[in-house]
Amino acid sequence: MEYISPAEQLAGITQEPWGLARNELEQAAESGKDVTAFRERLSRLAPDDEALLLELYEEILAAPAPADWPYFEGSDLDDILRESPADHREAAVPERLADRMRGAWFGRIAGNMVGKPVEIGPTRATIRAYLDKTNAYPLTDYVPYADYSDVRDLGLWGEDFWFTGATKGHVHGSVRDDDIDYTILGLHLLETYGTSYTSWDVAHEWLSRFPAYQLFTAERATYQNLVREIPLTRTGEHHNPYREWIGALIRADIYGYVAPGDPRRAAVLSYQDAILSHRANGVYGEMWAAALIASAFTAKTAQESLLTSLEHIPTRSRLAEELRTVLDDFTTGLTWDQSIDKLEARYPRMSMAHTLNNAGALAAAILWGGGDFMTTVALSVQAGIDTDSIGATAGSWAGAFAGYDALPAHLIDPLEDTCRSAVFGFGESSISGYADRTLKIVTTASQDT
């Protein structure tokens, strides 16, 4: 099958209605639809054939699903829970909760920073080549900085290393990133509206606190739909071929933080956030990641945490199948490289920002990382998919699992307890302050019950 580079994928995202037709075609193919004729028609069109592209987009969207499709693809919460394993687990009480909460917040930001310099363009092979060249493979620190002559083969845009402030020796507090913006906004959302918040509350905060061009893919499509006053029940699907991409998954962690040891509550709590902008596996991705993070506060092993997280998404979903496949690779003794080879072969056309391939790579990092913070983050980044996003979630999970005191000082100290954000009102803040505020939500909820 034709390989589409990350740079080409992102070009498709930003060229509308070219991006609508191209990405809806891939969404349809991933959903089992026959897109052979559509693909041939698209090959004859150019980005400025706007009327024909919009016509093609509508036809792809209307194409029938295969009658024998074996997967559950529903987006209603009650249907999702019916398709998920019964919740028989009692919520566990975390030990060292304050230390773990601090670890989760610092871990998320550090993991994001490790992955940020190689976020767009590089592949697993080019990341490996660069790290080998700089004597940094496997990663044990932030990505080393080099001038353009050394990094151009990574496929980074421009003639400077994009995120110098996230490279080894150049970190002085965090750089701004959307993955962290969503965690901060989620904390504000829960402080303002409580755990009974609604999708409208999420929409209101997005419109009030996010610059439009600091959102991407499904979130930008949803933002545009909100501005155009598309009904709230449709903002996640109207002109949104990115509805199963990773955007909802990266918003999940805060819901795991406020439900430590209670993964079902975390998964359900994340739903109103996810459904605003996503559907099907995009929604399950956020519910899974929330459950995964919640389980990290109490699980004894990485494998236990991953198995627990699987209990809170539909068993017949493609996401659950992907996670089970990675688990099988781990339990049958494959190496991490062998498992990622298989993952890449499963998804030769999939966007580097999709939920399924990134969830598989994240699961692999957690399993083969075995609870060690640096190894877990390094594997998530070295997979070469959405490196900063799953680097952040891997760091969040490992920080909650191991606790702040176990985090590597050479990653944490340069953060200077400082987080920078594009969320209005949160430009520069204390990371430990965010952890304390999150802990207050948890302790207040436990006192209320």
ROSEMAR-531651 format. One record per atom (N, C-alpha, C): residue in one letter; x, y, z. Coordinates in steps of 0.02 Angstrom, whole numbers, plus 50000, padded with zeros to 5 digits. Example, Ala and Ser with C-alpha at 12.3 -4.5 7.8 and 13.67 -1.06 7.14 Angstrom:
ROSEMAR-531651
A506604971650390 A506154977550390 A506604983550390 S506424988850354 S506844994750357 S506455000250394 
//
This chain:
ROSEMAR-531651
M500424994050000 M500005000050000 M500445006350000 E500175011749973 E500545018049970 E500695020550040 Y501325022650050 Y501515025750113 Y501395033250109 I501085036050161 I500965043250165 I501385045850223 S501855050150208 S502295052750259 S501915057150308 P502185058050370 P501855062450418 P501765069550392 A502265072150355 A502205078850328 A501625079250278 E501555074050236 E501005073950189 E500335073450225 Q500315069450278 Q499695068850317 Q499475075650343 L499945079350371 L499775085750400 L499605090950347 A499905090250289 A499705094650234 A498975093450216 G498765087150218 G498065085550206 G497605088350258 I497845089050319 I497435091750373 I497295099150362 T497785102750338 T497725109950335 T497445112550270 Q497355108450220 Q497095110650156 Q496365108350150 E495915112950161 E495205111350157 E494925114150092 P494465110550059 P494145104250079 P494545098050058 W495145099050034 W495585093350019 W495655088850080 G495775091750138 G495855087750198 G495225083950216 L494645086850205 L494015083450220 L493965077050179 A494055077650113 A493975071850069 A494515066650082 R495135068850087 R495685064150096 R495635060350162 N495495063950215 N495485060750281 N494845056850293 E494275059150264 E493665055150269 E493735048650231 L494095048750175 L494215042550138 L494595037550181 E495115039850216 E495485035250259 E495065032850318 Q494655037350345 Q494205035450399 Q493725030050375 A493465030750315 A493005025750287 A493355019150277 A493965019350252 A494345013150241 A494475009650307 E494645013350358 E494775010350424 E494135007550454 S493555009950431 S492915007450456 S492635001850412 G493044999150369 G492844993350330 G492474994850266 K492395001150248 K492025002850187 K492465001750125 D492145000050070 D492504999250007 D492625006249977 V493245008349976 V493405015149953 V493805015049888 T493825009349854 T494235008749794 T494065014149743 A493425014949727 A493225019849677 A493345026949702 F493225028149766 F493345034749794 F494085036649790 R494505031749804 R495225033149804 R495465034949733 E495175031549684 E495365032849615 E495135039849595 R494535041849616 R494285048549600 R494705053949634 L494895052649696 L495295057549732 L495975058549698 S496255053249671 S496905053749638 S496895058449578 R496305059749551 R496255064049492 R496105071349511 L496025072649576 L495855079449598 L496455082949629 A496425089449628 A496935093649659 A496615097649716 P497025100349762 P496745104049819 P496295109849800 D496365112649740 D495935118349723 D495295116349687 D495175109749680 D494545107349651 D494015106949706 E493845112549736 E493465112649798 E492775109649791 A492405111449739 A491725108849732 A491715101249724 L492175098749683 L492215091549672 L492445087849735 L492895090949772 L493135087849834 L492575087449885 L492175092749892 L491615092649939 L491095087549918 E490975086949853 E490505081949829 E490765074849845 L491405073849835 L491705067349851 L491665065949925 Y491815070949965 Y491765070150038 Y491075067850060 E490555070950034 E489865069150052 E489705062050031 E489955059949973 E489815053149950 E490175047949994 I490795049550012 I491155044950057 I490795044350124 L490575050050149 L490225050050214 L489585045950211 A489245045950154 A488615042450148 A488695035050129 A489295032950113 A489395025950093 A489185021250149 P488845015750133 P488595011250186 P489155007450220 A489055006150284 A489515001850321 A489434994650298 P489954990750301 P489894983650280 P489424979850326 A489014975550297 A488514971950337 A488834967150386 D489424964650369 D489764959650412 D490304962750456 W490284969250466 W490784972550508 W490744969950579 P491284967050606 P491234963650671 P491314968050732 Y491444974450721 Y491634978750777 Y491054983150800 F491054984650865 F490584989550893 F490874996450881 E490445001050857 E490685007850841 E490215013150869 G489805011450919 G489335016150947 G489665021550988 S489315027150998 S489595032751035 S489155034851094 D488585031851103 D488155033351160 D488445030151224 L488445033851279 L488775031351339 L488455024951364 D487795024651366 D487465018551390 D487645012551347 D487675013551281 D487865008051236 D488595006051248 I489025010951258 I489725009451271 I489805005251334 L489455007151387 L489515003451449 L489214996451444 R488674995751405 R488394988951395 R488884984451358 E489274987451313 E489754983551274 E490414982451311 S490494985651368 S491104985051407 S491004979651461 P491544976551484 P491474971651538 P491134974651599 A490774970551635 A490434972951696 A490954975551746 D490764980651782 D491214983751829 D491144980451898 H491574975451909 H491534971751973 H492044974152024 R492484978452004 R493034980552048 R492814985852097 E493034985152158 E492954990452207 E493504995652195 A493345001852205 A493855007052199 A494395005852252 A495015006252230 A495575005252276 A495805011852305 V496115011552363 V496365017652396 V497115018152384 P497335023352348 P498055023852333 P498475025252395 E499065022352396 E499565024152445 E499975030052418 R500235034152462 R500655039852442 R500315044152389 L499685045752400 L499305049152348 L499615055852328 A499835059852377 A500115066352360 A500745065552317 D501165060752335 D501775059552296 D501615057152226 R501115052852220 R500925050252154 R500605055752111 M500205060052143 M499885065452104 M500415070252078 R500875071852119 R501425076152098 R501815072752042 G501925066252050 G502285062451999 G501915062451933 A501255061951935 A500855061851874 A500915068451836 W500855073951871 W500885080551839 W501585081951811 F502095081051852 F502765082151828 F502945077151774 G502725070951782 G502865065751733 G502555067251666 R501935069851666 R501605071451603 R501985076951566 I502185082051602 I502525087651570 I503225085551546 A503585081851587 A504245079451565 A504195074851505 G503715070251505 G503625065651449 G503455069351385 N503035074351391 N502865078551333 N503485082051306 M503905084651350 M504505088151329 M505015083551296 V505055077351319 V505515072551287 V505305071251215 G504655070851204 G504415069251137 G504335075151090 K504335081151117 K504155086951076 K504645088351019 P505295087851027 P505745089550972 P505675085050910 V505385079150918 V505325074550862 V504595073250846 E504165078150859 E503445077250854 E503205076350783 I503425080350736 I503135080450669 I503675079150618 G503595073950579 G504055072450525 G504465066150535 P504825065450591 P505245059650599 P504855053050603 T505165047750583 T504895041050590 T505305037350643 R505095031350659 R505485027350707 R506205026550682 A506285025350618 A506945024150590 A507375030450592 T507085036250575 T507495042350575 T507645044750645 I507185043650692 I507325045250762 I507895040950787 R507875034550771 R508405029950792 R509075032250762 A509075033950697 A509695035950665 A509985042250698 Y509545047050712 Y509785053250744 Y510045051950814 L509685048050852 L509905046650921 L510545042550921 D510615037850874 D511245034150868 D511815038950852 K511695043550806 K512215048250785 K512445052750843 T511985054250888 T512145058650945 T512275054651009 N512365048051002 N512515043751060 N511975044251114 A511355044451092 A510795045451139 A510265039951134 Y510425034351102 Y509935028851096 Y510155023051140 P509695020351181 P509025022751194 P509025029151235 L508485032951229 L508445039251265 L508495038151340 T508905042151373 T508935042351446 T508865049451472 D508715054151427 D508675061251445 D508255064651391 Y508225071251394 Y507915074951340 Y508305073851275 V507965074651219 V508285073751154 V508855078851147 P509455076651127 P510005081351120 P509895086251063 Y510155092251071 Y510085097351019 Y510655096750970 A510505097950906 A511025098450855 A510805103750805 D511265106350766 D511065111450718 D510725108250658 Y510485112350614 Y510065109950559 Y510415104650516 S511065105250507 S511415100550464 S511375093450491 D511275092750557 D511235086150587 D510525083450593 V510025087850591 V509345085450603 V508895085650542 R509135088250486 R508685088950429 R508405082350404 D508775076850414 D508525070350392 D507935067950432 L507805071150488 L507205069450527 L506565071750493 G506625076250446 G506035078850412 G505695084550449 L506055087650496 L505765093350532 L505685099250484 W505165103150495 W505035108850452 W505485114650473 G505675118650425 G506085124550439 G506815122850443 E507215127850456 E507945126950457 E508235127550527 D507825126850577 D508055126650646 D507715120750680 F508055118050730 F507745112850770 F507145115950804 W506555113350788 W505925116550807 W505895118950879 F505995114250925 F505835115750994 F506485115351036 T506935119951023 T507565120051058 T507465120051133 G506945123551157 G506815123951228 G506595117551260 A506495112251220 A506325105651246 A506895100751236 T507495103151220 T508065098751208 T508555098951266 K508955093851270 K509435093051325 K509885099151331 G509915101751392 G510345107551405 G510015114151392 H509405114051363 H509055120251346 H508375120951381 V508225116451426 V507575116551460 V507605121151520 H507165126151520 H507095130751578 H506345131751587 G506035127251622 G505305127051625 G505035123751562 S504395122251563 S504105118751505 S503975123751449 V503995121151388 V503755125051331 V503005123751325 R502655128251291 R501935127551284 R501765121851236 D501255117951252 D501045112451209 D500305111051221 D499945109251167 D499225108051174 D499075102151219 D499505097051220 D499385091351264 D499335093451337 I499745098251357 I499725100651426 I499175105851435 D499035109751384 D498485114551387 D497835111051407 Y497705105251377 Y497075101751391 Y497045099251463 T497605097251491 T497605094951561 T497455100751607 I497755106551592 I497625112551632 I496905114751626 L496645114851565 L495955116851555 L495475111951589 G495645105451586 G495235100451620 G495205101551695 L495775103451724 L495775104951796 L495325110951810 H495395116151770 H494965122051778 H494235120151770 L494085115951722 L493395113751710 L493105110351772 L493485105751801 L493235102151860 L493185106651921 E493645111251928 E493605116051984 E492995120651977 T492825122251914 T492285127151902 T491595123951902 Y491535118051870 Y490875114951860 Y490785108551900 G491325105951929 G491275099751966 G491265093651920 T491195087851950 T491225081651911 T490575080351873 S490075084551882 S489465083951843 S489465088851784 Y490055090951762 Y490105095551706 Y489775092551644 T489625096751595 T489305094551534 T489745096151473 S489555093351416 S489915094951354 S489855102451338 W489285105451355 W489225112651343 W489725116551385 D489855114251447 D490355117551488 D491045117251455 V491205111451426 V491845110651391 V491865115451332 A491325115651293 A491295120051235 A491385127351255 H491045129351308 H491095136351331 H491815138051350 E492155133551385 E492835134851406 E493315134951347 W493205130551298 W493615130851238 W493565137651204 L492955139851193 L492845146151158 L493105152051198 S493085151551264 S493295157151306 S494045157251318 R494365151551316 R495055151251341 R495575148651291 F495365146251233 F495845143651184 F495895148251123 P496495150051101 P496565153051035 P496415147650982 A496025149350932 A495795144350884 A496365140550851 Y496915144050836 Y497455140850799 Y497965137450844 Q497785136650908 Q498165132250952 Q497815125650962 L497285124550924 L496945118050922 L497045115050853 F497005108350850 F497165104850789 F496665099250775 T496635097050714 T496235091250691 T495525091450719 A495325086450758 A494635086050781 A494435092050824 E494895094450863 E494735100050907 E494625106450867 R495035107550816 R494925113550775 R494275112950736 A494135107050709 A493495106050674 A492915107450720 T492955105050781 T492415106050830 T492355113450849 Y492915116650859 Y492915123750875 Y492565127750819 Q492745126150757 Q492425129550701 Q491675128150699 N491475121950715 N490765120250717 N490405124150771 L490735125050828 L490425128850882 L490325136150862 V490825139050830 V490775145950807 V490205146650756 R490135141550714 R489605141650662 R488925139650690 E488905138250755 E488285136450790 E487965130050762 I488395125350744 I488165118550730 I487895115750796 P487335112150797 P487065109450859 P487585105350898 L487575106150964 L488085103151006 L488125095550996 T487565092350982 T487575085150972 T487935083050908 R488085087950864 R488395086250800 R489095089250792 T489335092950841 T489975096250832 T490555091350824 G490485085350850 G491015080450845 G491005076450780 E490505077550738 E490475073550676 E490405077750613 H490165083950618 H490075088150559 H490755090450533 H490895088950470 H491535090850439 H492125089050484 N492105083150511 N492625081050559 N492865073950543 P493285073150493 P493565066550478 P494095064350529 Y494235068550578 Y494745067150628 Y494425064550693 R493805062350690 R493425060750750 R493665054450785 E494105050650754 E494405044850789 E495155045850799 W495375051950794 W496085053450804 W496225054550879 I496835056250895 I497085055850964 I496875061651008 G496545066750980 G496405072851018 G496035071651083 A495555067151085 A495195065851147 A495635062051196 L496015057351172 L496455053451217 L496935057951255 I497185063151223 I497675067451257 I497345071851310 R496685072051311 R496325076051361 R496135071951423 A496315065551424 A496025060951472 A496335061251542 D496965063051547 D497335061751608 D497025064851671 I496765071051664 I496495074351723 I495925070451754 Y495545066751713 Y494985062851739 Y495235056651776 G495805054151756 G496125048851795 G496415051451860 Y496685057451858 Y496975060351918 Y496445061251973 V495845063351954 V495345064852005 V494955058652026 A495095052951995 A494785046652015 A495315041352026 P495825042752067 P496375038052075 P496145031552107 G496305025952075 G496085019452100 G495385017552081 D495045021752041 D494345020352021 D494285021351945 P494545016651906 P494575017551834 P493895018151799 R493375014751824 R492725015451792 R492465022551800 R492545025351859 R492315032251870 R492715036951825 A493355035851818 A493765040151775 A493535039751703 A493395033651679 A493175032751610 A492515036351597 V492035035451641 V491385038651633 V491435046251639 L491865048451685 L491955055651696 L492225059051633 S492625055551595 S492925058451535 S492455058851476 Y491885055451479 Y491455054651420 Y491195061351394 Q490945065651438 Q490655072051415 Q491185076351382 D491805075651400 D492345079151367 D492455076251297 A492495069651293 A492655066351230 A492125067251177 I491485066751196 I490945066551146 I490855073351112 L491105078651141 L491055085151108 L491395085051040 S491955081551035 S492375082050975 S492505075450940 H492325069850970 H492515063350942 H491925058450940 R492045052950906 R491565047650901 R491935040850903 A491555035750922 A491785028750920 A492475028050953 N492975025450917 N493615024050948 N493965030250974 G493785036150947 G494045042350975 G493795043351046 V493155041851058 V492875042351125 V493165036851170 Y493195030751144 Y493465025251185 Y494185026751205 G494555030151160 G495255031751175 G495315036051237 E494875040951244 E494915045151304 E494685041251366 M494155037251359 M493925033351416 M494455028351438 W494785025251389 W495315020351406 W495895023751441 A496135029451414 A496705032751444 A496535035251514 A495925037751525 A495725039851592 A495745034051640 A495475028351619 A495485022351661 A496195019951674 L496615020251622 L497315018251628 L497675022451680 I497595029051677 I497925033451725 I497655032251795 A497005031451802 A496715030151868 A496995023851898 S497075018651856 S497325012251880 S498065012651899 A498435017351870 A499145017951886 A499275019751959 F498795022951991 F498875025052060 F498865019052108 T498605013352087 T498525007752132 T498785001052105 A498915000552040 A499124994152010 A499804992152037 K499914985652042 K500554982952066 K501054982152009 T500804981051948 T501244980151891 T500954983951831 A501374985051782 A501154988151720 A500634983851685 Q500734977351684 Q500264972951650 Q499584973051685 E499574973251751 E498944973651787 E498574980051770 S498934985651765 S498614991951748 S498294991651679 L498654988851631 L498384988551563 L497784983951559 L497814978251593 L497244973651593 L496644976951625 T496744980651679 T496204984151712 T495884989251665 S496294992951629 S496034998151585 S495594995351530 L495734989251508 L495334986051456 L494624984551478 E494494984551542 E493834982951567 E493344988751559 H493584994451534 H493165000351533 H493055003251463 I493174999151413 I493015000851344 I492674994851312 P492304995951257 P491944990451226 P492394984751203 T492224978751223 T492634972851207 T492684971851132 R492154973451095 R492154972351023 R492394978350983 S492724983051015 S492974988850979 S493654987250948 R493814991150896 R494474990450866 R495024992550915 L494874997250959 L495374999351008 L495534993551055 A495024990151080 A495144984551125 A495544979051089 E495384977851026 E495754972750988 E496494974650982 E496624981050968 E497314983350963 E497694982351028 L497384984051083 L497714983451148 L497824976151166 R497344971851150 R497434964651163 R498004961851121 T498074964351060 T498614961951016 T499294963651046 V499364969751071 V500004971751102 V500134967651165 L499614966551204 L499684962351264 L499904955351246 D499624952551193 D499824945851170 D500564945851149 D500774950951115 D501484951451096 D501924951251158 F501724954851210 F502114955151271 F502134948451307 T501554945451315 T501514939251353 T501834933251316 T501864933551251 T502174928151213 T502924929051203 G503204934451230 G503924935251231 G504244939051174 L503834942551134 L504134946651081 L504514952451112 T504984955151075 T505324961151096 T504894967251080 W505074972951110 W504714979051095 W504774980751020 D505364980050992 D505464981550921 D505024977050878 Q504974970650894 Q504554966150855 Q503824968150859 S503594970050918 S502904972150926 S502764978550886 I503214983350887 I503104989550849 I503154988250774 D503584983550754 D503594981550683 D502904979250661 K502594975050702 K501934972550687 K501414978150686 L501464982750733 L500994988250736 L501034992450672 E501644993950651 E501724997950589 E501434994250529 A501504987750528 A501234983850472 A500464983750473 R500164984250533 R499434984350537 R499144990850510 Y499524996250514 Y499245002850498 Y499695006650449 P499775004150389 P500245007350342 P500015014250318 R499375015650319 R499125022050295 R498875026550351 M498865024250411 M498525027950465 M498915034150484 S498545039550499 S498845045750521 S499275044650583 M499815048450588 M500225048250648 M499875051250708 A499275054050698 A498885056950753 A498245053050766 H498205046750745 H497605042750756 H497625039650826 T497035037850851 T496985034650916 T497275027650916 L497125023550866 L497285016350870 L498035014950871 N498395017750823 N499115016250821 N499475019250881 N499265025150902 N499585028150961 N499425024451025 A498805022051032 A498635018151091 A499045011751094 G499135008551036 G499545002451035 G500255003851055 A500545009351029 A501235011051046 A501295013051120 L500785016551146 L500785018451217 L500745012251261 A500305007651244 A500255001451282 A500914997651281 A501244997451224 A501884993951219 A502404997351263 A502415003951264 A502895007451306 A502785005851380 I502155005551400 I502005004051470 I502194996951488 L502034992251444 L502184985251458 L502934983951460 W503284985851407 W504004984551405 W504394989251450 G504094994951468 G504414999451515 G504414996751586 G503914992651601 G503894989151665 G503854993551727 G503614999751720 G503555004151777 G504135008851787 D504665007951749 D505225012651753 D505055018951713 F505135024651744 F504905030851712 F505265032251647 M505925032551648 M506295034551589 M506205029551532 T506205023151547 T506125018051495 T505435018651464 T504925019651504 T504235020151478 T504175026151432 V504415031851452 V504385037851410 V504795036951348 A505395034351355 A505845033451297 A505535028951244 L505235023451265 L504925018951216 L504345022251181 S503955026151217 S503385029551185 S503625034451132 V504165037851145 V504435042751098 V504785039251040 Q505175034151055 Q505555030651003 Q505115026850954 A504475025950971 A504015022750924 A503905027150862 G504015033650868 G504005038050811 G503315039550783 I502795039550826 I502125041150800 I501965048250826 D501475049150869 D501345055750897 D501755056450961 T502385058150953 T502875057151006 T502755061351068 D502545067651059 D502445071751118 D501805069951155 S501295067651117 S500655065951148 S500695059651189 I500965054351159 I500995048151199 I501595048351247 G502095052551232 G502615053651282 G502325056751345 A501855061351336 A501525064551393 A501115059451433 T500715055451398 T500295050651433 T500715045151466 A501245043051432 A501695038151462 A502015040951525 G502225047251522 G502525050351581 G502025051251637 S501405052851619 S500875053551668 S500745046951703 W500685041651662 W500565035051691 W501145032951737 A501755033551712 A502345031351750 A502455035551812 G502285042151807 G502355046451866 G501855044551920 A501235042951900 A500735040851949 A500905033951977 F501185029651936 F501365022851957 F501945022952007 A502465026851992 A503075026652032 A503095032052085 G502765037752073 G502785043352120 G503335048352103 Y503235054252127 Y503695059752111 Y504405058252134 D504485055252192 D505165054052219 D505575049352176 A505235045452132 A505595040852089 A505765043752021 L505555049952007 L505675052851941 L506405055151936 P506695054551876 P507405056451867 P507505063951876 A507955065751919 A508075072851934 A508315076651872 H508675073251827 H508945076751768 H508385078651719 L507785075651726 L507205077751687 L506785082951724 I506725082051790 I506265086051829 I506565092851849 D507195092951870 D507485099151894 D507475104751840 P507625103251777 P507615108651727 P506915111651715 L506395108151736 L505715110951728 L505605116851774 E506005117351826 E505985123151872 E505285124351899 D504905118951906 D504215119351932 D503805124551895 T503925125151829 T503595130351790 T503275127351728 C502635128851718 C502275126451659 C501995132451621 R502105132451555 R501855137851513 R501275135251471 S500765139351463 S500155137151430 S499855142651388 A499485140651335 A499105145351295 A498395146251321 V498205142651373 V497535143351401 V497485150151435 F496985154051415 F496905160851442 F496855160551518 G497275164451551 G497275164651624 G497775160051656 F498125155951616 F498595151151643 F499265151351606 G499485157451590 G500085158151549 G500705154851577 E500855156051640 E501435152951672 E501245151451744 S501295145051762 S501045142951828 S501505137551857 S501395136051920 S501775131051956 S501495124051943 I501925119451924 I501705112551913 I501475109451979 S501855110552032 S501655107852096 S501005110952120 G500875117152101 G500235120252117 G499655116652083 Y499745114552020 Y499235110751986 Y499105104052022 A499645100852044 A499575094552081 A499185095552145 D499345100852181 D498995102252244 D498255103652232 R498095107352179 R497395108952164 R497015102552144 T497345098152107 T497015091852089 T496895087552150 L497385087352194 L497315083452256 L496735086152298 K496625092652296 K496075095652334 K495405093152308 I495335092352242 I494715089652214 I494605082652239 V495125078552240 V495065071552263 V494865071252337 T495215075152378 T495075074752449 T494385077752466 T494185082852430 T493515085752441 T492975080652423 A493075077152368 A492585072052346 A492545066452397 S493115064352425 S493105058852473 S492775060952538 Q492855067252558 Q492525069752618 Q491765070252609 D491565072052547 D490855072552533 D490505065852535 T490865060552518 T490565053852519 T490635050652587 
//
